[in-house]
Amino acid sequence: MKIKKISTGERCVVQLSHSQMLFNDMDCQILTIRDISAQQNLEIAEQKNNLLHLLTSSVSHEQMTPIKCIITFAT
């Protein structure tokens, strides 16, 4: 089976798969077309979410250290 991804712009991404098989002693070819745009958009959204989580966790940690020092010396 051969699988090929074709991009037809940013809105639609399709996946073509081609296979051959025997059916009643005849050679048959099957071509399947799947729209994988939603799946690709979901993967991109998950990557952005992971990066945002990493950024906010590191920034909040870097801000808490000086704040704790200020609170310690103020009390």
PyMOL Python script that loads the backbone (N, CA, C, O; Angstrom):
from pymol import cmd

cmd.read_pdbstr("""\
ATOM      1  N   MET A   1       0.841  -1.165   0.000  1.00  0.00           N
ATOM      2  CA  MET A   1       0.000   0.000   0.000  1.00  0.00           C
ATOM      3  C   MET A   1       0.893   1.236   0.000  1.00  0.00           C
ATOM      4  O   MET A   1       1.831   1.325   0.792  1.00  0.00           O
ATOM      5  N   LYS A   2       0.612   2.169  -0.863  1.00  0.00           N
ATOM      6  CA  LYS A   2       1.337   3.415  -0.940  1.00  0.00           C
ATOM      7  C   LYS A   2       0.484   4.520  -0.328  1.00  0.00           C
ATOM      8  O   LYS A   2      -0.708   4.623  -0.620  1.00  0.00           O
ATOM      9  N   ILE A   3       1.093   5.343   0.520  1.00  0.00           N
ATOM     10  CA  ILE A   3       0.379   6.458   1.131  1.00  0.00           C
ATOM     11  C   ILE A   3       1.094   7.743   0.750  1.00  0.00           C
ATOM     12  O   ILE A   3       2.316   7.836   0.857  1.00  0.00           O
ATOM     13  N   LYS A   4       0.345   8.714   0.313  1.00  0.00           N
ATOM     14  CA  LYS A   4       0.914   9.979  -0.123  1.00  0.00           C
ATOM     15  C   LYS A   4       0.075  11.109   0.431  1.00  0.00           C
ATOM     16  O   LYS A   4      -1.151  11.082   0.323  1.00  0.00           O
ATOM     17  N   LYS A   5       0.726  12.117   1.030  1.00  0.00           N
ATOM     18  CA  LYS A   5       0.018  13.282   1.541  1.00  0.00           C
ATOM     19  C   LYS A   5       0.137  14.407   0.528  1.00  0.00           C
ATOM     20  O   LYS A   5       1.215  14.691   0.006  1.00  0.00           O
ATOM     21  N   ILE A   6      -0.979  15.030   0.267  1.00  0.00           N
ATOM     22  CA  ILE A   6      -1.012  16.132  -0.678  1.00  0.00           C
ATOM     23  C   ILE A   6      -1.635  17.331   0.018  1.00  0.00           C
ATOM     24  O   ILE A   6      -2.725  17.225   0.580  1.00  0.00           O
ATOM     25  N   SER A   7      -0.962  18.456  -0.013  1.00  0.00           N
ATOM     26  CA  SER A   7      -1.507  19.676   0.569  1.00  0.00           C
ATOM     27  C   SER A   7      -2.064  20.533  -0.553  1.00  0.00           C
ATOM     28  O   SER A   7      -1.375  20.825  -1.530  1.00  0.00           O
ATOM     29  N   THR A   8      -3.315  20.931  -0.401  1.00  0.00           N
ATOM     30  CA  THR A   8      -3.949  21.771  -1.405  1.00  0.00           C
ATOM     31  C   THR A   8      -4.264  23.138  -0.810  1.00  0.00           C
ATOM     32  O   THR A   8      -5.347  23.682  -1.026  1.00  0.00           O
ATOM     33  N   GLY A   9      -3.326  23.682  -0.072  1.00  0.00           N
ATOM     34  CA  GLY A   9      -3.536  24.958   0.602  1.00  0.00           C
ATOM     35  C   GLY A   9      -3.574  24.744   2.100  1.00  0.00           C
ATOM     36  O   GLY A   9      -3.374  23.630   2.584  1.00  0.00           O
ATOM     37  N   GLU A  10      -3.832  25.813   2.831  1.00  0.00           N
ATOM     38  CA  GLU A  10      -3.847  25.722   4.281  1.00  0.00           C
ATOM     39  C   GLU A  10      -5.139  25.123   4.817  1.00  0.00           C
ATOM     40  O   GLU A  10      -5.169  24.662   5.958  1.00  0.00           O
ATOM     41  N   ARG A  11      -6.184  25.116   4.043  1.00  0.00           N
ATOM     42  CA  ARG A  11      -7.475  24.698   4.566  1.00  0.00           C
ATOM     43  C   ARG A  11      -7.747  23.208   4.412  1.00  0.00           C
ATOM     44  O   ARG A  11      -8.482  22.633   5.215  1.00  0.00           O
ATOM     45  N   CYS A  12      -7.180  22.581   3.414  1.00  0.00           N
ATOM     46  CA  CYS A  12      -7.526  21.183   3.144  1.00  0.00           C
ATOM     47  C   CYS A  12      -6.255  20.366   2.917  1.00  0.00           C
ATOM     48  O   CYS A  12      -5.420  20.707   2.080  1.00  0.00           O
ATOM     49  N   VAL A  13      -6.133  19.302   3.668  1.00  0.00           N
ATOM     50  CA  VAL A  13      -5.037  18.361   3.484  1.00  0.00           C
ATOM     51  C   VAL A  13      -5.668  16.990   3.318  1.00  0.00           C
ATOM     52  O   VAL A  13      -6.456  16.554   4.157  1.00  0.00           O
ATOM     53  N   VAL A  14      -5.317  16.313   2.234  1.00  0.00           N
ATOM     54  CA  VAL A  14      -5.881  14.987   1.987  1.00  0.00           C
ATOM     55  C   VAL A  14      -4.774  13.949   1.982  1.00  0.00           C
ATOM     56  O   VAL A  14      -3.612  14.253   1.712  1.00  0.00           O
ATOM     57  N   GLN A  15      -5.154  12.735   2.281  1.00  0.00           N
ATOM     58  CA  GLN A  15      -4.224  11.606   2.273  1.00  0.00           C
ATOM     59  C   GLN A  15      -4.756  10.594   1.265  1.00  0.00           C
ATOM     60  O   GLN A  15      -5.895  10.136   1.361  1.00  0.00           O
ATOM     61  N   LEU A  16      -3.913  10.257   0.304  1.00  0.00           N
ATOM     62  CA  LEU A  16      -4.281   9.274  -0.701  1.00  0.00           C
ATOM     63  C   LEU A  16      -3.597   7.957  -0.370  1.00  0.00           C
ATOM     64  O   LEU A  16      -2.407   7.929  -0.058  1.00  0.00           O
ATOM     65  N   SER A  17      -4.349   6.873  -0.439  1.00  0.00           N
ATOM     66  CA  SER A  17      -3.736   5.560  -0.271  1.00  0.00           C
ATOM     67  C   SER A  17      -4.193   4.672  -1.423  1.00  0.00           C
ATOM     68  O   SER A  17      -5.362   4.672  -1.809  1.00  0.00           O
ATOM     69  N   HIS A  18      -3.246   3.921  -1.956  1.00  0.00           N
ATOM     70  CA  HIS A  18      -3.487   3.074  -3.119  1.00  0.00           C
ATOM     71  C   HIS A  18      -3.060   1.664  -2.766  1.00  0.00           C
ATOM     72  O   HIS A  18      -1.970   1.446  -2.236  1.00  0.00           O
ATOM     73  N   SER A  19      -3.925   0.708  -3.064  1.00  0.00           N
ATOM     74  CA  SER A  19      -3.569  -0.686  -2.803  1.00  0.00           C
ATOM     75  C   SER A  19      -4.137  -1.571  -3.911  1.00  0.00           C
ATOM     76  O   SER A  19      -5.080  -1.207  -4.613  1.00  0.00           O
ATOM     77  N   GLN A  20      -3.534  -2.724  -4.036  1.00  0.00           N
ATOM     78  CA  GLN A  20      -3.993  -3.707  -5.019  1.00  0.00           C
ATOM     79  C   GLN A  20      -4.372  -4.979  -4.283  1.00  0.00           C
ATOM     80  O   GLN A  20      -3.768  -5.332  -3.270  1.00  0.00           O
ATOM     81  N   MET A  21      -5.379  -5.661  -4.806  1.00  0.00           N
ATOM     82  CA  MET A  21      -5.779  -6.919  -4.205  1.00  0.00           C
ATOM     83  C   MET A  21      -6.441  -7.802  -5.259  1.00  0.00           C
ATOM     84  O   MET A  21      -6.869  -7.330  -6.312  1.00  0.00           O
ATOM     85  N   LEU A  22      -6.511  -9.072  -4.953  1.00  0.00           N
ATOM     86  CA  LEU A  22      -7.208 -10.008  -5.831  1.00  0.00           C
ATOM     87  C   LEU A  22      -8.628 -10.200  -5.326  1.00  0.00           C
ATOM     88  O   LEU A  22      -8.850 -10.419  -4.135  1.00  0.00           O
ATOM     89  N   PHE A  23      -9.591 -10.117  -6.245  1.00  0.00           N
ATOM     90  CA  PHE A  23     -10.988 -10.327  -5.910  1.00  0.00           C
ATOM     91  C   PHE A  23     -11.605 -11.177  -7.007  1.00  0.00           C
ATOM     92  O   PHE A  23     -11.699 -10.745  -8.156  1.00  0.00           O
ATOM     93  N   ASN A  24     -12.020 -12.373  -6.659  1.00  0.00           N
ATOM     94  CA  ASN A  24     -12.564 -13.335  -7.636  1.00  0.00           C
ATOM     95  C   ASN A  24     -11.602 -13.540  -8.818  1.00  0.00           C
ATOM     96  O   ASN A  24     -12.006 -13.503  -9.981  1.00  0.00           O
ATOM     97  N   ASP A  25     -10.343 -13.753  -8.493  1.00  0.00           N
ATOM     98  CA  ASP A  25      -9.277 -13.980  -9.469  1.00  0.00           C
ATOM     99  C   ASP A  25      -9.070 -12.790 -10.415  1.00  0.00           C
ATOM    100  O   ASP A  25      -8.541 -12.953 -11.514  1.00  0.00           O
ATOM    101  N   MET A  26      -9.482 -11.612  -9.989  1.00  0.00           N
ATOM    102  CA  MET A  26      -9.254 -10.400 -10.783  1.00  0.00           C
ATOM    103  C   MET A  26      -8.392  -9.441  -9.965  1.00  0.00           C
ATOM    104  O   MET A  26      -8.547  -9.322  -8.750  1.00  0.00           O
ATOM    105  N   ASP A  27      -7.502  -8.778 -10.644  1.00  0.00           N
ATOM    106  CA  ASP A  27      -6.639  -7.799  -9.995  1.00  0.00           C
ATOM    107  C   ASP A  27      -7.411  -6.488  -9.842  1.00  0.00           C
ATOM    108  O   ASP A  27      -7.793  -5.873 -10.839  1.00  0.00           O
ATOM    109  N   CYS A  28      -7.641  -6.060  -8.608  1.00  0.00           N
ATOM    110  CA  CYS A  28      -8.402  -4.835  -8.334  1.00  0.00           C
ATOM    111  C   CYS A  28      -7.489  -3.797  -7.698  1.00  0.00           C
ATOM    112  O   CYS A  28      -6.559  -4.132  -6.964  1.00  0.00           O
ATOM    113  N   GLN A  29      -7.761  -2.569  -7.984  1.00  0.00           N
ATOM    114  CA  GLN A  29      -7.018  -1.465  -7.393  1.00  0.00           C
ATOM    115  C   GLN A  29      -7.985  -0.595  -6.601  1.00  0.00           C
ATOM    116  O   GLN A  29      -9.091  -0.298  -7.053  1.00  0.00           O
ATOM    117  N   ILE A  30      -7.548  -0.193  -5.416  1.00  0.00           N
ATOM    118  CA  ILE A  30      -8.385   0.605  -4.530  1.00  0.00           C
ATOM    119  C   ILE A  30      -7.676   1.917  -4.241  1.00  0.00           C
ATOM    120  O   ILE A  30      -6.507   1.923  -3.856  1.00  0.00           O
ATOM    121  N   LEU A  31      -8.370   3.013  -4.423  1.00  0.00           N
ATOM    122  CA  LEU A  31      -7.853   4.343  -4.123  1.00  0.00           C
ATOM    123  C   LEU A  31      -8.743   4.954  -3.054  1.00  0.00           C
ATOM    124  O   LEU A  31      -9.954   5.075  -3.240  1.00  0.00           O
ATOM    125  N   THR A  32      -8.136   5.342  -1.929  1.00  0.00           N
ATOM    126  CA  THR A  32      -8.875   5.926  -0.823  1.00  0.00           C
ATOM    127  C   THR A  32      -8.383   7.354  -0.602  1.00  0.00           C
ATOM    128  O   THR A  32      -7.179   7.610  -0.567  1.00  0.00           O
ATOM    129  N   ILE A  33      -9.320   8.270  -0.455  1.00  0.00           N
ATOM    130  CA  ILE A  33      -8.982   9.675  -0.199  1.00  0.00           C
ATOM    131  C   ILE A  33      -9.580  10.046   1.156  1.00  0.00           C
ATOM    132  O   ILE A  33     -10.781   9.890   1.377  1.00  0.00           O
ATOM    133  N   ARG A  34      -8.724  10.544   2.071  1.00  0.00           N
ATOM    134  CA  ARG A  34      -9.180  10.962   3.400  1.00  0.00           C
ATOM    135  C   ARG A  34      -8.781  12.409   3.630  1.00  0.00           C
ATOM    136  O   ARG A  34      -7.666  12.811   3.299  1.00  0.00           O
ATOM    137  N   ASP A  35      -9.690  13.190   4.196  1.00  0.00           N
ATOM    138  CA  ASP A  35      -9.398  14.564   4.583  1.00  0.00           C
ATOM    139  C   ASP A  35      -8.817  14.533   5.993  1.00  0.00           C
ATOM    140  O   ASP A  35      -9.512  14.159   6.938  1.00  0.00           O
ATOM    141  N   ILE A  36      -7.560  14.919   6.143  1.00  0.00           N
ATOM    142  CA  ILE A  36      -6.905  14.892   7.447  1.00  0.00           C
ATOM    143  C   ILE A  36      -6.627  16.298   7.960  1.00  0.00           C
ATOM    144  O   ILE A  36      -5.751  16.482   8.804  1.00  0.00           O
ATOM    145  N   SER A  37      -7.358  17.290   7.464  1.00  0.00           N
ATOM    146  CA  SER A  37      -7.159  18.683   7.886  1.00  0.00           C
ATOM    147  C   SER A  37      -7.435  18.854   9.370  1.00  0.00           C
ATOM    148  O   SER A  37      -6.650  19.487  10.076  1.00  0.00           O
ATOM    149  N   ALA A  38      -8.537  18.301   9.852  1.00  0.00           N
ATOM    150  CA  ALA A  38      -8.897  18.461  11.257  1.00  0.00           C
ATOM    151  C   ALA A  38      -7.850  17.823  12.162  1.00  0.00           C
ATOM    152  O   ALA A  38      -7.500  18.383  13.200  1.00  0.00           O
ATOM    153  N   GLN A  39      -7.356  16.663  11.774  1.00  0.00           N
ATOM    154  CA  GLN A  39      -6.332  15.974  12.560  1.00  0.00           C
ATOM    155  C   GLN A  39      -5.054  16.807  12.607  1.00  0.00           C
ATOM    156  O   GLN A  39      -4.432  16.926  13.663  1.00  0.00           O
ATOM    157  N   GLN A  40      -4.663  17.374  11.490  1.00  0.00           N
ATOM    158  CA  GLN A  40      -3.449  18.180  11.442  1.00  0.00           C
ATOM    159  C   GLN A  40      -3.624  19.460  12.257  1.00  0.00           C
ATOM    160  O   GLN A  40      -2.697  19.879  12.950  1.00  0.00           O
ATOM    161  N   ASN A  41      -4.800  20.086  12.183  1.00  0.00           N
ATOM    162  CA  ASN A  41      -5.054  21.290  12.973  1.00  0.00           C
ATOM    163  C   ASN A  41      -5.033  20.989  14.462  1.00  0.00           C
ATOM    164  O   ASN A  41      -4.568  21.812  15.251  1.00  0.00           O
ATOM    165  N   LEU A  42      -5.531  19.820  14.859  1.00  0.00           N
ATOM    166  CA  LEU A  42      -5.507  19.418  16.261  1.00  0.00           C
ATOM    167  C   LEU A  42      -4.079  19.225  16.751  1.00  0.00           C
ATOM    168  O   LEU A  42      -3.747  19.637  17.862  1.00  0.00           O
ATOM    169  N   GLU A  43      -3.227  18.601  15.933  1.00  0.00           N
ATOM    170  CA  GLU A  43      -1.832  18.406  16.316  1.00  0.00           C
ATOM    171  C   GLU A  43      -1.118  19.743  16.493  1.00  0.00           C
ATOM    172  O   GLU A  43      -0.328  19.897  17.425  1.00  0.00           O
ATOM    173  N   ILE A  44      -1.381  20.711  15.619  1.00  0.00           N
ATOM    174  CA  ILE A  44      -0.774  22.037  15.723  1.00  0.00           C
ATOM    175  C   ILE A  44      -1.255  22.734  16.988  1.00  0.00           C
ATOM    176  O   ILE A  44      -0.461  23.371  17.681  1.00  0.00           O
ATOM    177  N   ALA A  45      -2.546  22.622  17.300  1.00  0.00           N
ATOM    178  CA  ALA A  45      -3.093  23.240  18.509  1.00  0.00           C
ATOM    179  C   ALA A  45      -2.479  22.624  19.769  1.00  0.00           C
ATOM    180  O   ALA A  45      -2.200  23.336  20.733  1.00  0.00           O
ATOM    181  N   GLU A  46      -2.268  21.307  19.765  1.00  0.00           N
ATOM    182  CA  GLU A  46      -1.641  20.645  20.914  1.00  0.00           C
ATOM    183  C   GLU A  46      -0.199  21.098  21.093  1.00  0.00           C
ATOM    184  O   GLU A  46       0.247  21.289  22.225  1.00  0.00           O
ATOM    185  N   GLN A  47       0.538  21.275  20.004  1.00  0.00           N
ATOM    186  CA  GLN A  47       1.916  21.765  20.093  1.00  0.00           C
ATOM    187  C   GLN A  47       1.948  23.180  20.662  1.00  0.00           C
ATOM    188  O   GLN A  47       2.789  23.492  21.504  1.00  0.00           O
ATOM    189  N   LYS A  48       1.031  24.042  20.204  1.00  0.00           N
ATOM    190  CA  LYS A  48       0.971  25.410  20.729  1.00  0.00           C
ATOM    191  C   LYS A  48       0.616  25.409  22.212  1.00  0.00           C
ATOM    192  O   LYS A  48       1.176  26.186  22.985  1.00  0.00           O
ATOM    193  N   ASN A  49      -0.310  24.542  22.613  1.00  0.00           N
ATOM    194  CA  ASN A  49      -0.697  24.458  24.018  1.00  0.00           C
ATOM    195  C   ASN A  49       0.467  24.002  24.885  1.00  0.00           C
ATOM    196  O   ASN A  49       0.669  24.536  25.976  1.00  0.00           O
ATOM    197  N   ASN A  50       1.238  23.019  24.414  1.00  0.00           N
ATOM    198  CA  ASN A  50       2.395  22.540  25.168  1.00  0.00           C
ATOM    199  C   ASN A  50       3.449  23.635  25.321  1.00  0.00           C
ATOM    200  O   ASN A  50       4.036  23.784  26.393  1.00  0.00           O
ATOM    201  N   LEU A  51       3.691  24.398  24.261  1.00  0.00           N
ATOM    202  CA  LEU A  51       4.664  25.489  24.344  1.00  0.00           C
ATOM    203  C   LEU A  51       4.193  26.583  25.297  1.00  0.00           C
ATOM    204  O   LEU A  51       4.990  27.127  26.062  1.00  0.00           O
ATOM    205  N   LEU A  52       2.907  26.907  25.254  1.00  0.00           N
ATOM    206  CA  LEU A  52       2.360  27.922  26.152  1.00  0.00           C
ATOM    207  C   LEU A  52       2.465  27.474  27.604  1.00  0.00           C
ATOM    208  O   LEU A  52       2.803  28.273  28.477  1.00  0.00           O
ATOM    209  N   HIS A  53       2.177  26.201  27.869  1.00  0.00           N
ATOM    210  CA  HIS A  53       2.295  25.658  29.223  1.00  0.00           C
ATOM    211  C   HIS A  53       3.744  25.733  29.716  1.00  0.00           C
ATOM    212  O   HIS A  53       3.997  26.106  30.862  1.00  0.00           O
ATOM    213  N   LEU A  54       4.680  25.380  28.855  1.00  0.00           N
ATOM    214  CA  LEU A  54       6.094  25.441  29.210  1.00  0.00           C
ATOM    215  C   LEU A  54       6.522  26.872  29.520  1.00  0.00           C
ATOM    216  O   LEU A  54       7.240  27.111  30.490  1.00  0.00           O
ATOM    217  N   LEU A  55       6.086  27.813  28.706  1.00  0.00           N
ATOM    218  CA  LEU A  55       6.431  29.223  28.915  1.00  0.00           C
ATOM    219  C   LEU A  55       5.851  29.750  30.219  1.00  0.00           C
ATOM    220  O   LEU A  55       6.569  30.375  31.000  1.00  0.00           O
ATOM    221  N   THR A  56       4.571  29.512  30.471  1.00  0.00           N
ATOM    222  CA  THR A  56       3.956  30.046  31.686  1.00  0.00           C
ATOM    223  C   THR A  56       4.524  29.404  32.946  1.00  0.00           C
ATOM    224  O   THR A  56       4.650  30.074  33.970  1.00  0.00           O
ATOM    225  N   SER A  57       4.863  28.140  32.893  1.00  0.00           N
ATOM    226  CA  SER A  57       5.425  27.499  34.083  1.00  0.00           C
ATOM    227  C   SER A  57       6.822  28.026  34.383  1.00  0.00           C
ATOM    228  O   SER A  57       7.168  28.223  35.548  1.00  0.00           O
ATOM    229  N   SER A  58       7.625  28.255  33.358  1.00  0.00           N
ATOM    230  CA  SER A  58       8.976  28.773  33.619  1.00  0.00           C
ATOM    231  C   SER A  58       8.938  30.237  34.050  1.00  0.00           C
ATOM    232  O   SER A  58       9.721  30.642  34.909  1.00  0.00           O
ATOM    233  N   VAL A  59       8.048  31.033  33.474  1.00  0.00           N
ATOM    234  CA  VAL A  59       7.951  32.444  33.854  1.00  0.00           C
ATOM    235  C   VAL A  59       7.437  32.579  35.279  1.00  0.00           C
ATOM    236  O   VAL A  59       7.956  33.389  36.047  1.00  0.00           O
ATOM    237  N   SER A  60       6.430  31.804  35.645  1.00  0.00           N
ATOM    238  CA  SER A  60       5.893  31.904  37.006  1.00  0.00           C
ATOM    239  C   SER A  60       6.936  31.471  38.034  1.00  0.00           C
ATOM    240  O   SER A  60       7.003  32.050  39.119  1.00  0.00           O
ATOM    241  N   HIS A  61       7.747  30.471  37.717  1.00  0.00           N
ATOM    242  CA  HIS A  61       8.802  30.035  38.627  1.00  0.00           C
ATOM    243  C   HIS A  61       9.853  31.131  38.791  1.00  0.00           C
ATOM    244  O   HIS A  61      10.309  31.379  39.908  1.00  0.00           O
ATOM    245  N   GLU A  62      10.242  31.781  37.714  1.00  0.00           N
ATOM    246  CA  GLU A  62      11.252  32.837  37.770  1.00  0.00           C
ATOM    247  C   GLU A  62      10.748  34.063  38.525  1.00  0.00           C
ATOM    248  O   GLU A  62      11.553  34.794  39.101  1.00  0.00           O
ATOM    249  N   GLN A  63       9.453  34.304  38.538  1.00  0.00           N
ATOM    250  CA  GLN A  63       8.906  35.448  39.264  1.00  0.00           C
ATOM    251  C   GLN A  63       8.718  35.140  40.742  1.00  0.00           C
ATOM    252  O   GLN A  63       8.802  36.046  41.572  1.00  0.00           O
ATOM    253  N   MET A  64       8.466  33.892  41.087  1.00  0.00           N
ATOM    254  CA  MET A  64       8.213  33.544  42.480  1.00  0.00           C
ATOM    255  C   MET A  64       9.460  33.637  43.342  1.00  0.00           C
ATOM    256  O   MET A  64       9.351  33.961  44.524  1.00  0.00           O
ATOM    257  N   THR A  65      10.626  33.369  42.806  1.00  0.00           N
ATOM    258  CA  THR A  65      11.849  33.405  43.602  1.00  0.00           C
ATOM    259  C   THR A  65      12.135  34.806  44.152  1.00  0.00           C
ATOM    260  O   THR A  65      12.365  34.925  45.355  1.00  0.00           O
ATOM    261  N   PRO A  66      12.135  35.869  43.348  1.00  0.00           N
ATOM    262  CA  PRO A  66      12.370  37.193  43.929  1.00  0.00           C
ATOM    263  C   PRO A  66      11.241  37.648  44.865  1.00  0.00           C
ATOM    264  O   PRO A  66      11.494  38.350  45.844  1.00  0.00           O
ATOM    265  N   ILE A  67      10.011  37.254  44.569  1.00  0.00           N
ATOM    266  CA  ILE A  67       8.888  37.650  45.419  1.00  0.00           C
ATOM    267  C   ILE A  67       9.036  37.019  46.798  1.00  0.00           C
ATOM    268  O   ILE A  67       8.765  37.676  47.803  1.00  0.00           O
ATOM    269  N   LYS A  68       9.460  35.762  46.868  1.00  0.00           N
ATOM    270  CA  LYS A  68       9.654  35.092  48.151  1.00  0.00           C
ATOM    271  C   LYS A  68      10.775  35.760  48.949  1.00  0.00           C
ATOM    272  O   LYS A  68      10.684  35.873  50.172  1.00  0.00           O
ATOM    273  N   CYS A  69      11.830  36.202  48.261  1.00  0.00           N
ATOM    274  CA  CYS A  69      12.928  36.897  48.948  1.00  0.00           C
ATOM    275  C   CYS A  69      12.447  38.231  49.528  1.00  0.00           C
ATOM    276  O   CYS A  69      12.802  38.580  50.654  1.00  0.00           O
ATOM    277  N   ILE A  70      11.661  38.958  48.784  1.00  0.00           N
ATOM    278  CA  ILE A  70      11.141  40.249  49.246  1.00  0.00           C
ATOM    279  C   ILE A  70      10.228  40.030  50.445  1.00  0.00           C
ATOM    280  O   ILE A  70      10.300  40.785  51.414  1.00  0.00           O
ATOM    281  N   ILE A  71       9.375  39.017  50.399  1.00  0.00           N
ATOM    282  CA  ILE A  71       8.475  38.740  51.511  1.00  0.00           C
ATOM    283  C   ILE A  71       9.271  38.330  52.765  1.00  0.00           C
ATOM    284  O   ILE A  71       8.933  38.723  53.882  1.00  0.00           O
ATOM    285  N   THR A  72      10.322  37.542  52.560  1.00  0.00           N
ATOM    286  CA  THR A  72      11.139  37.098  53.686  1.00  0.00           C
ATOM    287  C   THR A  72      11.810  38.282  54.386  1.00  0.00           C
ATOM    288  O   THR A  72      11.805  38.362  55.614  1.00  0.00           O
ATOM    289  N   PHE A  73      12.392  39.208  53.601  1.00  0.00           N
ATOM    290  CA  PHE A  73      13.075  40.359  54.199  1.00  0.00           C
ATOM    291  C   PHE A  73      12.090  41.389  54.739  1.00  0.00           C
ATOM    292  O   PHE A  73      12.448  42.147  55.640  1.00  0.00           O
ATOM    293  N   ALA A  74      10.876  41.443  54.228  1.00  0.00           N
ATOM    294  CA  ALA A  74       9.890  42.416  54.676  1.00  0.00           C
ATOM    295  C   ALA A  74       9.269  42.013  55.997  1.00  0.00           C
ATOM    296  O   ALA A  74       8.773  42.869  56.730  1.00  0.00           O
ATOM    297  N   THR A  75       9.284  40.722  56.321  1.00  0.00           N
ATOM    298  CA  THR A  75       8.644  40.299  57.572  1.00  0.00           C
ATOM    299  C   THR A  75       9.623  40.193  58.702  1.00  0.00           C
ATOM    300  O   THR A  75       9.240  39.848  59.820  1.00  0.00           O
TER     301      THR A  75
END
""", "prot")
cmd.dss("prot")
cmd.show_as("cartoon", "prot")
cmd.util.cbc("prot")
cmd.orient("prot")
